Amino acid sequence: MKSKIYRLSVITIMTITVFMASLIFLTGCAKNVKKHILPPDVYYKKALFYAGKHDYSSAAKNFKALIENYPTYHNTQEAELKLGDAYYLGGKFIEAQGAYMDFIRLHPSSKYTPFAMYYAAMSYYKRKEAAGRTQSPLKHAKLMFEELVSKYPYSKYSKTALKYIKTINTDLSENTFFTGLYYFNASLWKPAAYMFKTVLKQYPGMPIIPKTLYYLTVCYKNLNDKKTENYYKNILRRDYPQSKYAKMA
């Protein structure tokens, strides 16, 4: 009986040894298999084909393969830009922003740089959050739009960028007001007043200003600071006499 068990153990060990040796051999062979690389024009045409079919994931995959395998190919620069487009149209805004920023870094003097800057900013803008949540993407979008307008004031993209800057300022002012309102509703008058004054300082001329001035008067009324209350009340009545908030103050 012991002899049979011993022979069985030997056979089992030999079987495992052969299996492991085969596995190591096959793994080594797999490592030596070269990646199949297509000609550059094939990658480019495939990418355009998939983009035309609205398969932006496959388009991006082929643009990326062209860029990585043929960095000096004559269509590579265009592919770098179109990679951003494929990500953007496919709703992958983080990847799109990265691709456009890479293009700007690699080709700062290109005639397509304003286009890349505009869509890098739009990639940030598309990731904006609801009021009360982080507004970092909106702030980055604003900075990129402002840089575009500063560097290329006569570009057609700068005209649209100016409209987005105004929209973003409105969104950011409302978000800051929302934070102040949170403190206001909790009867935390000092932090509420601080946030409302931040709105006045950072976003002058925005539609939220009359409402902000009114809430400031209420904050200082609750803080028993009659002088400051009247200060903001007078600004509200002087600058926004037709506002409903001026009538409420």
SEKE-344693 format. One record per residue (C-alpha): residue in one letter; z, x, y negated. Coordinates in steps of 0.02 Angstrom, whole numbers. Layout:
<rs>
<r><aa>a</aa><pz>Z</pz><px>X</px><py>Y</py></r>
...
</rs>
This chain:
<rs>
<r><aa>m</aa><pz>0</pz><px>0</px><py>0</py></r>
<r><aa>k</aa><pz>46</pz><px>139</px><py>-120</py></r>
<r><aa>s</aa><pz>-117</pz><px>227</px><py>-76</py></r>
<r><aa>k</aa><pz>-217</pz><px>72</px><py>-124</py></r>
<r><aa>i</aa><pz>-124</pz><px>55</px><py>-290</py></r>
<r><aa>y</aa><pz>-153</pz><px>239</px><py>-327</py></r>
<r><aa>r</aa><pz>-340</pz><px>225</px><py>-290</py></r>
<r><aa>l</aa><pz>-351</pz><px>68</px><py>-398</py></r>
<r><aa>s</aa><pz>-263</pz><px>158</px><py>-541</py></r>
<r><aa>v</aa><pz>-382</pz><px>305</px><py>-527</py></r>
<r><aa>i</aa><pz>-534</pz><px>189</px><py>-529</py></r>
<r><aa>t</aa><pz>-464</pz><px>95</px><py>-680</py></r>
<r><aa>i</aa><pz>-433</pz><px>255</px><py>-777</py></r>
<r><aa>m</aa><pz>-607</pz><px>320</px><py>-734</py></r>
<r><aa>t</aa><pz>-685</pz><px>155</px><py>-789</py></r>
<r><aa>i</aa><pz>-594</pz><px>159</px><py>-956</py></r>
<r><aa>t</aa><pz>-641</pz><px>341</px><py>-982</py></r>
<r><aa>v</aa><pz>-825</pz><px>306</px><py>-950</py></r>
<r><aa>f</aa><pz>-819</pz><px>155</px><py>-1067</py></r>
<r><aa>m</aa><pz>-738</pz><px>254</px><py>-1208</py></r>
<r><aa>a</aa><pz>-862</pz><px>397</px><py>-1187</py></r>
<r><aa>s</aa><pz>-1006</pz><px>274</px><py>-1196</py></r>
<r><aa>l</aa><pz>-932</pz><px>192</px><py>-1350</py></r>
<r><aa>i</aa><pz>-913</pz><px>359</px><py>-1438</py></r>
<r><aa>f</aa><pz>-1091</pz><px>407</px><py>-1392</py></r>
<r><aa>l</aa><pz>-1162</pz><px>242</px><py>-1457</py></r>
<r><aa>t</aa><pz>-1061</pz><px>255</px><py>-1617</py></r>
<r><aa>g</aa><pz>-1128</pz><px>429</px><py>-1646</py></r>
<r><aa>c</aa><pz>-1305</pz><px>368</px><py>-1618</py></r>
<r><aa>a</aa><pz>-1279</pz><px>224</px><py>-1740</py></r>
<r><aa>k</aa><pz>-1224</pz><px>346</px><py>-1875</py></r>
<r><aa>n</aa><pz>-1383</pz><px>446</px><py>-1851</py></r>
<r><aa>v</aa><pz>-1496</pz><px>294</px><py>-1874</py></r>
<r><aa>k</aa><pz>-1578</pz><px>310</px><py>-2044</py></r>
<r><aa>k</aa><pz>-1576</pz><px>164</px><py>-2164</py></r>
<r><aa>h</aa><pz>-1747</pz><px>83</px><py>-2174</py></r>
<r><aa>i</aa><pz>-1808</pz><px>100</px><py>-2354</py></r>
<r><aa>l</aa><pz>-1958</pz><px>0</px><py>-2414</py></r>
<r><aa>p</aa><pz>-2087</pz><px>63</px><py>-2539</py></r>
<r><aa>p</aa><pz>-2037</pz><px>31</px><py>-2721</py></r>
<r><aa>d</aa><pz>-2176</pz><px>-94</px><py>-2758</py></r>
<r><aa>v</aa><pz>-2122</pz><px>-196</px><py>-2607</py></r>
<r><aa>y</aa><pz>-1943</pz><px>-211</px><py>-2673</py></r>
<r><aa>y</aa><pz>-2010</pz><px>-258</px><py>-2845</py></r>
<r><aa>k</aa><pz>-2131</pz><px>-390</px><py>-2782</py></r>
<r><aa>k</aa><pz>-2002</pz><px>-463</px><py>-2664</py></r>
<r><aa>a</aa><pz>-1876</pz><px>-475</px><py>-2806</py></r>
<r><aa>l</aa><pz>-2001</pz><px>-565</px><py>-2917</py></r>
<r><aa>f</aa><pz>-2049</pz><px>-681</px><py>-2774</py></r>
<r><aa>y</aa><pz>-1869</pz><px>-730</px><py>-2740</py></r>
<r><aa>a</aa><pz>-1834</pz><px>-752</px><py>-2925</py></r>
<r><aa>g</aa><pz>-1983</pz><px>-870</px><py>-2936</py></r>
<r><aa>k</aa><pz>-1908</pz><px>-970</px><py>-2793</py></r>
<r><aa>h</aa><pz>-1739</pz><px>-974</px><py>-2884</py></r>
<r><aa>d</aa><pz>-1661</pz><px>-872</px><py>-2744</py></r>
<r><aa>y</aa><pz>-1570</pz><px>-761</px><py>-2868</py></r>
<r><aa>s</aa><pz>-1456</pz><px>-681</px><py>-2739</py></r>
<r><aa>s</aa><pz>-1605</pz><px>-612</px><py>-2641</py></r>
<r><aa>a</aa><pz>-1691</pz><px>-564</px><py>-2803</py></r>
<r><aa>a</aa><pz>-1539</pz><px>-465</px><py>-2859</py></r>
<r><aa>k</aa><pz>-1527</pz><px>-381</px><py>-2689</py></r>
<r><aa>n</aa><pz>-1706</pz><px>-316</px><py>-2702</py></r>
<r><aa>f</aa><pz>-1692</pz><px>-265</px><py>-2885</py></r>
<r><aa>k</aa><pz>-1534</pz><px>-168</px><py>-2841</py></r>
<r><aa>a</aa><pz>-1619</pz><px>-84</px><py>-2692</py></r>
<r><aa>l</aa><pz>-1762</pz><px>-29</px><py>-2803</py></r>
<r><aa>i</aa><pz>-1643</pz><px>42</px><py>-2934</py></r>
<r><aa>e</aa><pz>-1536</pz><px>135</px><py>-2807</py></r>
<r><aa>n</aa><pz>-1678</pz><px>207</px><py>-2704</py></r>
<r><aa>y</aa><pz>-1808</pz><px>240</px><py>-2839</py></r>
<r><aa>p</aa><pz>-1719</pz><px>279</px><py>-3004</py></r>
<r><aa>t</aa><pz>-1876</pz><px>359</px><py>-3079</py></r>
<r><aa>y</aa><pz>-2001</pz><px>226</px><py>-3026</py></r>
<r><aa>h</aa><pz>-2103</pz><px>157</px><py>-3172</py></r>
<r><aa>n</aa><pz>-2035</pz><px>-20</px><py>-3150</py></r>
<r><aa>t</aa><pz>-1853</pz><px>32</px><py>-3126</py></r>
<r><aa>q</aa><pz>-1803</pz><px>7</px><py>-3308</py></r>
<r><aa>e</aa><pz>-1873</pz><px>-169</px><py>-3305</py></r>
<r><aa>a</aa><pz>-1785</pz><px>-198</px><py>-3139</py></r>
<r><aa>e</aa><pz>-1619</pz><px>-145</px><py>-3217</py></r>
<r><aa>l</aa><pz>-1640</pz><px>-281</px><py>-3348</py></r>
<r><aa>k</aa><pz>-1701</pz><px>-411</px><py>-3224</py></r>
<r><aa>l</aa><pz>-1553</pz><px>-373</px><py>-3111</py></r>
<r><aa>g</aa><pz>-1442</pz><px>-439</px><py>-3251</py></r>
<r><aa>d</aa><pz>-1556</pz><px>-591</px><py>-3267</py></r>
<r><aa>a</aa><pz>-1544</pz><px>-627</px><py>-3080</py></r>
<r><aa>y</aa><pz>-1355</pz><px>-619</px><py>-3084</py></r>
<r><aa>y</aa><pz>-1347</pz><px>-724</px><py>-3242</py></r>
<r><aa>l</aa><pz>-1463</pz><px>-860</px><py>-3178</py></r>
<r><aa>g</aa><pz>-1368</pz><px>-860</px><py>-3014</py></r>
<r><aa>g</aa><pz>-1205</pz><px>-894</px><py>-3104</py></r>
<r><aa>k</aa><pz>-1129</pz><px>-723</px><py>-3065</py></r>
<r><aa>f</aa><pz>-1077</pz><px>-687</px><py>-3243</py></r>
<r><aa>i</aa><pz>-961</pz><px>-539</px><py>-3208</py></r>
<r><aa>e</aa><pz>-1100</pz><px>-449</px><py>-3115</py></r>
<r><aa>a</aa><pz>-1226</pz><px>-498</px><py>-3249</py></r>
<r><aa>q</aa><pz>-1116</pz><px>-428</px><py>-3387</py></r>
<r><aa>g</aa><pz>-1100</pz><px>-265</px><py>-3290</py></r>
<r><aa>a</aa><pz>-1288</pz><px>-251</px><py>-3262</py></r>
<r><aa>y</aa><pz>-1329</pz><px>-284</px><py>-3445</py></r>
<r><aa>m</aa><pz>-1198</pz><px>-160</px><py>-3504</py></r>
<r><aa>d</aa><pz>-1271</pz><px>-29</px><py>-3386</py></r>
<r><aa>f</aa><pz>-1443</pz><px>-59</px><py>-3462</py></r>
<r><aa>i</aa><pz>-1373</pz><px>-40</px><py>-3639</py></r>
<r><aa>r</aa><pz>-1285</pz><px>122</px><py>-3590</py></r>
<r><aa>l</aa><pz>-1439</pz><px>195</px><py>-3505</py></r>
<r><aa>h</aa><pz>-1568</pz><px>136</px><py>-3633</py></r>
<r><aa>p</aa><pz>-1485</pz><px>122</px><py>-3805</py></r>
<r><aa>s</aa><pz>-1652</pz><px>140</px><py>-3896</py></r>
<r><aa>s</aa><pz>-1750</pz><px>17</px><py>-3790</py></r>
<r><aa>k</aa><pz>-1836</pz><px>-128</px><py>-3876</py></r>
<r><aa>y</aa><pz>-1749</pz><px>-238</px><py>-3748</py></r>
<r><aa>t</aa><pz>-1573</pz><px>-181</px><py>-3798</py></r>
<r><aa>p</aa><pz>-1544</pz><px>-330</px><py>-3917</py></r>
<r><aa>f</aa><pz>-1591</pz><px>-446</px><py>-3773</py></r>
<r><aa>a</aa><pz>-1469</pz><px>-356</px><py>-3657</py></r>
<r><aa>m</aa><pz>-1330</pz><px>-362</px><py>-3788</py></r>
<r><aa>y</aa><pz>-1357</pz><px>-548</px><py>-3816</py></r>
<r><aa>y</aa><pz>-1347</pz><px>-590</px><py>-3631</py></r>
<r><aa>a</aa><pz>-1201</pz><px>-472</px><py>-3602</py></r>
<r><aa>a</aa><pz>-1110</pz><px>-574</px><py>-3735</py></r>
<r><aa>m</aa><pz>-1168</pz><px>-736</px><py>-3656</py></r>
<r><aa>s</aa><pz>-1103</pz><px>-676</px><py>-3488</py></r>
<r><aa>y</aa><pz>-932</pz><px>-660</px><py>-3567</py></r>
<r><aa>y</aa><pz>-951</pz><px>-828</px><py>-3657</py></r>
<r><aa>k</aa><pz>-993</pz><px>-919</px><py>-3495</py></r>
<r><aa>r</aa><pz>-825</pz><px>-865</px><py>-3426</py></r>
<r><aa>k</aa><pz>-722</pz><px>-946</px><py>-3564</py></r>
<r><aa>e</aa><pz>-562</pz><px>-1033</px><py>-3512</py></r>
<r><aa>a</aa><pz>-487</pz><px>-1198</px><py>-3567</py></r>
<r><aa>a</aa><pz>-367</pz><px>-1203</px><py>-3716</py></r>
<r><aa>g</aa><pz>-197</pz><px>-1132</px><py>-3673</py></r>
<r><aa>r</aa><pz>-266</pz><px>-1004</px><py>-3550</py></r>
<r><aa>t</aa><pz>-322</pz><px>-824</px><py>-3578</py></r>
<r><aa>q</aa><pz>-461</pz><px>-809</px><py>-3707</py></r>
<r><aa>s</aa><pz>-506</pz><px>-629</px><py>-3666</py></r>
<r><aa>p</aa><pz>-687</pz><px>-671</px><py>-3614</py></r>
<r><aa>l</aa><pz>-715</pz><px>-764</px><py>-3778</py></r>
<r><aa>k</aa><pz>-646</pz><px>-620</px><py>-3880</py></r>
<r><aa>h</aa><pz>-759</pz><px>-496</px><py>-3789</py></r>
<r><aa>a</aa><pz>-907</pz><px>-612</px><py>-3817</py></r>
<r><aa>k</aa><pz>-868</pz><px>-619</px><py>-4003</py></r>
<r><aa>l</aa><pz>-858</pz><px>-429</px><py>-4015</py></r>
<r><aa>m</aa><pz>-1025</pz><px>-409</px><py>-3925</py></r>
<r><aa>f</aa><pz>-1110</pz><px>-540</px><py>-4034</py></r>
<r><aa>e</aa><pz>-1041</pz><px>-456</px><py>-4191</py></r>
<r><aa>e</aa><pz>-1105</pz><px>-286</px><py>-4132</py></r>
<r><aa>l</aa><pz>-1276</pz><px>-362</px><py>-4100</py></r>
<r><aa>v</aa><pz>-1283</pz><px>-437</px><py>-4275</py></r>
<r><aa>s</aa><pz>-1223</pz><px>-273</px><py>-4352</py></r>
<r><aa>k</aa><pz>-1349</pz><px>-161</px><py>-4262</py></r>
<r><aa>y</aa><pz>-1497</pz><px>-280</px><py>-4258</py></r>
<r><aa>p</aa><pz>-1478</pz><px>-401</px><py>-4405</py></r>
<r><aa>y</aa><pz>-1662</pz><px>-452</px><py>-4402</py></r>
<r><aa>s</aa><pz>-1672</pz><px>-485</px><py>-4215</py></r>
<r><aa>k</aa><pz>-1704</pz><px>-664</px><py>-4162</py></r>
<r><aa>y</aa><pz>-1554</pz><px>-646</px><py>-4047</py></r>
<r><aa>s</aa><pz>-1441</pz><px>-607</px><py>-4196</py></r>
<r><aa>k</aa><pz>-1480</pz><px>-776</px><py>-4274</py></r>
<r><aa>t</aa><pz>-1418</pz><px>-865</px><py>-4120</py></r>
<r><aa>a</aa><pz>-1272</pz><px>-744</px><py>-4105</py></r>
<r><aa>l</aa><pz>-1210</pz><px>-797</px><py>-4277</py></r>
<r><aa>k</aa><pz>-1201</pz><px>-977</px><py>-4218</py></r>
<r><aa>y</aa><pz>-1102</pz><px>-925</px><py>-4065</py></r>
<r><aa>i</aa><pz>-982</pz><px>-822</px><py>-4172</py></r>
<r><aa>k</aa><pz>-944</pz><px>-979</px><py>-4272</py></r>
<r><aa>t</aa><pz>-919</pz><px>-1081</px><py>-4114</py></r>
<r><aa>i</aa><pz>-807</pz><px>-948</px><py>-4038</py></r>
<r><aa>n</aa><pz>-701</pz><px>-939</px><py>-4196</py></r>
<r><aa>t</aa><pz>-678</pz><px>-1127</px><py>-4185</py></r>
<r><aa>d</aa><pz>-627</pz><px>-1113</px><py>-4002</py></r>
<r><aa>l</aa><pz>-507</pz><px>-969</px><py>-4034</py></r>
<r><aa>s</aa><pz>-428</pz><px>-1055</px><py>-4184</py></r>
<r><aa>e</aa><pz>-398</pz><px>-1212</px><py>-4081</py></r>
<r><aa>n</aa><pz>-324</pz><px>-1110</px><py>-3940</py></r>
<r><aa>t</aa><pz>-204</pz><px>-1022</px><py>-4059</py></r>
<r><aa>f</aa><pz>-158</pz><px>-1190</px><py>-4134</py></r>
<r><aa>f</aa><pz>-129</pz><px>-1258</px><py>-3958</py></r>
<r><aa>t</aa><pz>-3</pz><px>-1118</px><py>-3927</py></r>
<r><aa>g</aa><pz>86</pz><px>-1162</px><py>-4089</py></r>
<r><aa>l</aa><pz>87</pz><px>-1344</px><py>-4038</py></r>
<r><aa>y</aa><pz>172</pz><px>-1298</px><py>-3874</py></r>
<r><aa>y</aa><pz>317</pz><px>-1220</px><py>-3972</py></r>
<r><aa>f</aa><pz>314</pz><px>-1364</px><py>-4096</py></r>
<r><aa>n</aa><pz>336</pz><px>-1495</px><py>-3960</py></r>
<r><aa>a</aa><pz>482</pz><px>-1393</px><py>-3892</py></r>
<r><aa>s</aa><pz>562</pz><px>-1395</px><py>-4066</py></r>
<r><aa>l</aa><pz>546</pz><px>-1205</px><py>-4076</py></r>
<r><aa>w</aa><pz>504</pz><px>-1207</px><py>-4260</py></r>
<r><aa>k</aa><pz>498</pz><px>-1020</px><py>-4299</py></r>
<r><aa>p</aa><pz>377</pz><px>-968</px><py>-4159</py></r>
<r><aa>a</aa><pz>275</pz><px>-1125</px><py>-4194</py></r>
<r><aa>a</aa><pz>262</pz><px>-1079</px><py>-4379</py></r>
<r><aa>y</aa><pz>214</pz><px>-901</px><py>-4331</py></r>
<r><aa>m</aa><pz>68</pz><px>-962</px><py>-4225</py></r>
<r><aa>f</aa><pz>11</pz><px>-1085</px><py>-4358</py></r>
<r><aa>k</aa><pz>12</pz><px>-947</px><py>-4489</py></r>
<r><aa>t</aa><pz>-90</pz><px>-840</px><py>-4369</py></r>
<r><aa>v</aa><pz>-222</pz><px>-977</px><py>-4370</py></r>
<r><aa>l</aa><pz>-227</pz><px>-972</px><py>-4561</py></r>
<r><aa>k</aa><pz>-240</pz><px>-783</px><py>-4565</py></r>
<r><aa>q</aa><pz>-367</pz><px>-753</px><py>-4427</py></r>
<r><aa>y</aa><pz>-477</pz><px>-907</px><py>-4442</py></r>
<r><aa>p</aa><pz>-494</pz><px>-959</px><py>-4625</py></r>
<r><aa>g</aa><pz>-614</pz><px>-1101</px><py>-4658</py></r>
<r><aa>m</aa><pz>-607</pz><px>-1171</px><py>-4481</py></r>
<r><aa>p</aa><pz>-597</pz><px>-1361</px><py>-4456</py></r>
<r><aa>i</aa><pz>-421</pz><px>-1344</px><py>-4385</py></r>
<r><aa>i</aa><pz>-349</pz><px>-1276</px><py>-4550</py></r>
<r><aa>p</aa><pz>-295</pz><px>-1443</px><py>-4632</py></r>
<r><aa>k</aa><pz>-205</pz><px>-1494</px><py>-4473</py></r>
<r><aa>t</aa><pz>-124</pz><px>-1323</px><py>-4461</py></r>
<r><aa>l</aa><pz>-60</pz><px>-1333</px><py>-4640</py></r>
<r><aa>y</aa><pz>16</pz><px>-1503</px><py>-4606</py></r>
<r><aa>y</aa><pz>109</pz><px>-1441</px><py>-4452</py></r>
<r><aa>l</aa><pz>172</pz><px>-1293</px><py>-4552</py></r>
<r><aa>t</aa><pz>250</pz><px>-1410</px><py>-4679</py></r>
<r><aa>v</aa><pz>338</pz><px>-1502</px><py>-4538</py></r>
<r><aa>c</aa><pz>401</pz><px>-1339</px><py>-4463</py></r>
<r><aa>y</aa><pz>478</pz><px>-1282</px><py>-4626</py></r>
<r><aa>k</aa><pz>549</pz><px>-1454</px><py>-4659</py></r>
<r><aa>n</aa><pz>642</pz><px>-1441</px><py>-4494</py></r>
<r><aa>l</aa><pz>696</pz><px>-1265</px><py>-4541</py></r>
<r><aa>n</aa><pz>767</pz><px>-1335</px><py>-4704</py></r>
<r><aa>d</aa><pz>655</pz><px>-1217</px><py>-4803</py></r>
<r><aa>k</aa><pz>600</pz><px>-1332</px><py>-4943</py></r>
<r><aa>k</aa><pz>515</pz><px>-1195</px><py>-5044</py></r>
<r><aa>t</aa><pz>399</pz><px>-1141</px><py>-4903</py></r>
<r><aa>e</aa><pz>370</pz><px>-1321</px><py>-4852</py></r>
<r><aa>n</aa><pz>309</pz><px>-1363</px><py>-5027</py></r>
<r><aa>y</aa><pz>204</pz><px>-1204</px><py>-5032</py></r>
<r><aa>y</aa><pz>98</pz><px>-1258</px><py>-4883</py></r>
<r><aa>k</aa><pz>100</pz><px>-1440</px><py>-4937</py></r>
<r><aa>n</aa><pz>25</pz><px>-1393</px><py>-5106</py></r>
<r><aa>i</aa><pz>-112</pz><px>-1288</px><py>-5024</py></r>
<r><aa>l</aa><pz>-154</pz><px>-1434</px><py>-4910</py></r>
<r><aa>r</aa><pz>-165</pz><px>-1559</px><py>-5053</py></r>
<r><aa>r</aa><pz>-260</pz><px>-1439</px><py>-5166</py></r>
<r><aa>d</aa><pz>-391</pz><px>-1374</px><py>-5043</py></r>
<r><aa>y</aa><pz>-411</pz><px>-1526</px><py>-4931</py></r>
<r><aa>p</aa><pz>-374</pz><px>-1678</px><py>-5040</py></r>
<r><aa>q</aa><pz>-483</pz><px>-1794</px><py>-4935</py></r>
<r><aa>s</aa><pz>-404</pz><px>-1743</px><py>-4771</py></r>
<r><aa>k</aa><pz>-295</pz><px>-1870</px><py>-4682</py></r>
<r><aa>y</aa><pz>-166</pz><px>-1732</px><py>-4663</py></r>
<r><aa>a</aa><pz>-154</pz><px>-1713</px><py>-4852</py></r>
<r><aa>k</aa><pz>-110</pz><px>-1897</px><py>-4862</py></r>
<r><aa>m</aa><pz>19</pz><px>-1877</px><py>-4724</py></r>
<r><aa>a</aa><pz>105</pz><px>-1728</px><py>-4805</py></r>
</rs>
